[in-house]
Structure formats: structure tokens, C-alpha cells
Amino acid sequence: MTVEQISVFVENRSGQLGDVTRVLEEAEVNIRALSLSDTADFGVLRLMADDTQKARDALVKAGFTVGSTPVVAVEVADRPGGLGHVLGVLSEQGINVEYLYAYTQRESTRATIIFRFDRTDEAVKALLDRGFRVLGPDEIGA
């Protein structure tokens, strides 16, 4: 099971990130998780939203270059070793993690890690077989 992640390409200059968040606010889209990476000239903002299609439409209408990528959201214990246990399962299967980012909720004992894998279907199967909970689109940030 995968969830859709939005990637927004932004110029590496002051105010661009604020412009993205303002567009989403005006569209009444809530950001559930995000990650920003940059180079000298541009950044890639990866985000999970409560309404992916609405977010994409609003950002495209505002002139941003937007892409989408299937990613896997895995729930893990929010304790030392939680991430390491997931990575161990993936390593046993020879699955490469291309990138990841995570979020926690204060009132929860669980963390959610968003993964991009080189072999997504195999990664999902390996994680499910080992008892990990893979989240669907309605469970992100819930």
C-alpha cells in the first residue's frame, strides 16, 4: 500500500516556502508531514496533505511545478531502536531507502516514517510480513 506524496519545486530564495504554505492555507489544505531539501538554485518540498488533489490543483494554479510520488508510510514504536528495527527488515531483503522523513504526535507512543524505496512493492510485503503497520492515505497524521 502506498500513499501519494506531493513534490513542489521552489526557487532557493527568501519567501518561496511561505508562498507555498500561503497557497495551501487559502485552499484550506492541511499539511500532515513535510521535508525540504535544497541545492544552490532550487529546493524540493515533499509533503503529505489531508487532500492531495486539492493541494496539487491549488499549487499548479499558483504557478508552482508539482509532481507526485508513491511513498510508504510505516508506523513504528516511538522509542530507541524503532527506526532501526524497520531498517533491519529492509536490509535483510536488500531494499534501498532512497529517502525518508518522519513525524510523531505528542499523545501517541507511535511514530510515522515516510519512505521512498527502490523496490516499493517488495518493501511493503517485507514490512507487512514482519508485522509492521503500513498506513493508507486516510491515516496520515490521524
Number of C-alpha atoms within 10 A of each C-alpha: 16 20 21 19 22 23 21 22 19 21 17 15 11 8 10 15 16 10 15 19 15 14 17 21 14 9 15 14 20 16 17 14 20 17 14 15 9 13 9 8 9 14 19 18 18 20 21 23 22 19 16 19 13 14 25 22 14 19 21 14 11 13 8 17 13 18 14 15 13 15 20 26 26 24 22 21 15 16 10 8 11 14 18 11 14 18 16 11 16 19 13 9 12 13 17 15 16 10 11 14 16 16 17 16 12 8 6 9 11 17 19 24 20 26 20 20 20 14 13 19 12 15 24 21 14 18 17 14 11 11 9 17 15 21 19 14 19 10 11 19 18 8
